[in-house]
Amino acid sequence: MTRRSAEAIAVLIREGWNVHHPPYGYATMTVTGARSRYGAPRTRLTPDPRRALVVQDVFYWRAITGLSVEHITARLDADHDRYPPPGTHASWPPAAVYLMLTNIKYTGYQATGTRDENGAFCPVEQWVLSDQPAHRALVTPALFWAAQDPVTSVRRIPHRLLAPVHGSTASGDEKEVR
């Protein structure tokens, strides 16, 4: 049963459907007329207008200025009006910043199987990614990979994440990344 469930989720991910809680910076959008075989509506991710800018700032601080997760957390906690903490948290947990920085979904691709049961990265070959960008990217693939910690095991970049999205600025022009 578990294998069949994982295979069904992999099919949905490859088609670009959202199957999990949206990551910080995104909200879910119900797609009219798209339903599961049980009648549940299918959803896609859409940027949260207020929190998407926070995600872009976090990636910029990490990749361009080289700030540590701890320093980024301190910056976020210094202005909760501008950088609202995730969920019901009163402040930014460092783990939330780390998870944000390592979530490939911010590049516009749906993904599953990127981490093992202990939260460590799985080899890139085991990842299940959507066949093409499934939602508006909040960061470019180049910025995402530049923000990765040098000690992570994820250093090889899947080829399709390097290819530019032709005819679309939704994948994140440089001017959109702050």
N, C-alpha and C positions, 0 to 999 in steps of 0.2 A: 504494500500500500504506500509506503513512504517513497519508494522509487517512482511509482506512477504519479504521485503528487508532485514530486520534484520535476518530473518530465513535463507535467501540465503547466507548472509555473514557468519552466524554461521556455515553453512555447509562447506563453503570454508575454514574457519579457522580450523575446526576440521580435514579437509583433509591436512592442513599444507600450504595452499597457502597464499601468501602475498597479502593483499588487500588494504594496506595503504602505505603512504610514508615510506621508510625505516628509522628506528631510527639511530641516530648517531652511527657510527662504522660498519654499514652494507651498502651494495649496493644491488640492485636487479639484479637477474639473470633470463633471459627469459628461460623458459623450452621449448625446441624444441617439436613441435607437440601438445602442450597443449594450447588450446584456449577456451575462453568463448563462450557461444552460440551466441554472437554478433561478434565473430572473434578476439577479443582482446587477445593478448598473456598472458598466466599465468606466474607469477613470483614467485620465492622463494628468501629468503634472503641469502646473502653470505657475509662473513666478508670483510670489507674494510681493506686492509693490513696496512695502515698507522693509521687509526682511531680506529681500534679494540684494539690496544695496549693502547690507551688513555682510553677507557672504562674500561679495566682491571685495569689500574692504579687508576682510580676514585673509583672503588669498593674496591680495596685494601686499599686505604687511608681512606675510610669511615669505612669499616668493621674491618680492622686489627689495624689501627692506631687511629681510632676514630675521625678523622678530621671532622669539621663541613662543611656544604655546602659552607659557606663563605670562610673558609680556603682552601678548595679544589679549589674554583673559583680563589682565589688569586694565587695558585700554577699553575693552568692552564694558567692564564694570564701572568705569569712571563716568559713563553717560548712558544710563538705561533708557532715557527718552529717545536717544538716537540709535542705540543698540539694545533693543529689548531682549532679555534672556529667553531661552527656549522654554516652551511648556509653562509649567507653574513655578519654575525656579525663580528665587529672589535674586540670584546672581548667576554669573556664567561659570559652570563647572569646566575645568580644563579638559575633561573627557569630551564634552560637547564640542569644543573647538577642535580637538584632535580628530574626532569622528567627522566633522565637517571637512577638514582638510584632506581626509583620505576617502571621501565619498565620490566615486567616479560619476555619479548621477549629475553632478554640477556641470559636467561637460555636455549634457544634453542626451546622453545615452541612458536607457534603463539598464539595470544590472542586478544580478543576484549571484551568489556563490563567490563573492570576492573575499570573504573571510571564513576562517574555520570556526569550530565551536568555542575556541578560546579568544576569538576576536583578532587573531593574527591574519595578515594577508595570505591568501592562497596563491599558488603560482598563477600567473596571468592566463596560462593555457586552460585553466579550469573555470575561468569566469564565464558567465552567460551574459552576453550583452545584446541589446537590441540591434537589429540588422542595420539600422540607420538612426540618426538622432531622432528621439521620440518626443522631445519637448524643448523649449527654449533653454539654451545653455546660459548659465550665469557666469561661467568662466571659460576661457579657451582651453583646449587640451594642453597647449604649451604652458599656460599659467598653472594649470592643475599639476602637471608633472614637475614644474619648477618649485612648487610648494611642498613637494614630498620630502620628508626627512631623509637625510642621507643614510640613516641606518635601516630604513625599511627594505624589505626584500623585493619590492616592486620597482625595478629599474628598467626592464624591457618594456617598450611601448608597443601595444598592438597596432599593427599597420593602419587599420581603418580609423583609429583615433588620431592619426597624424594627417589624414587627408582633409583638406578644407571642404566645407559644405558649399557647393556651387549654387549661386543664385539666391543665397539667403544670408541675411545679416543676423539671423536669430542665433547663430552659434557663438556670437559674442565678438563684436568688433573691438579693437584695442581701445577705441575712444569710450566704449561702454564700461570698460574695466577701470575702476578707480583705485 
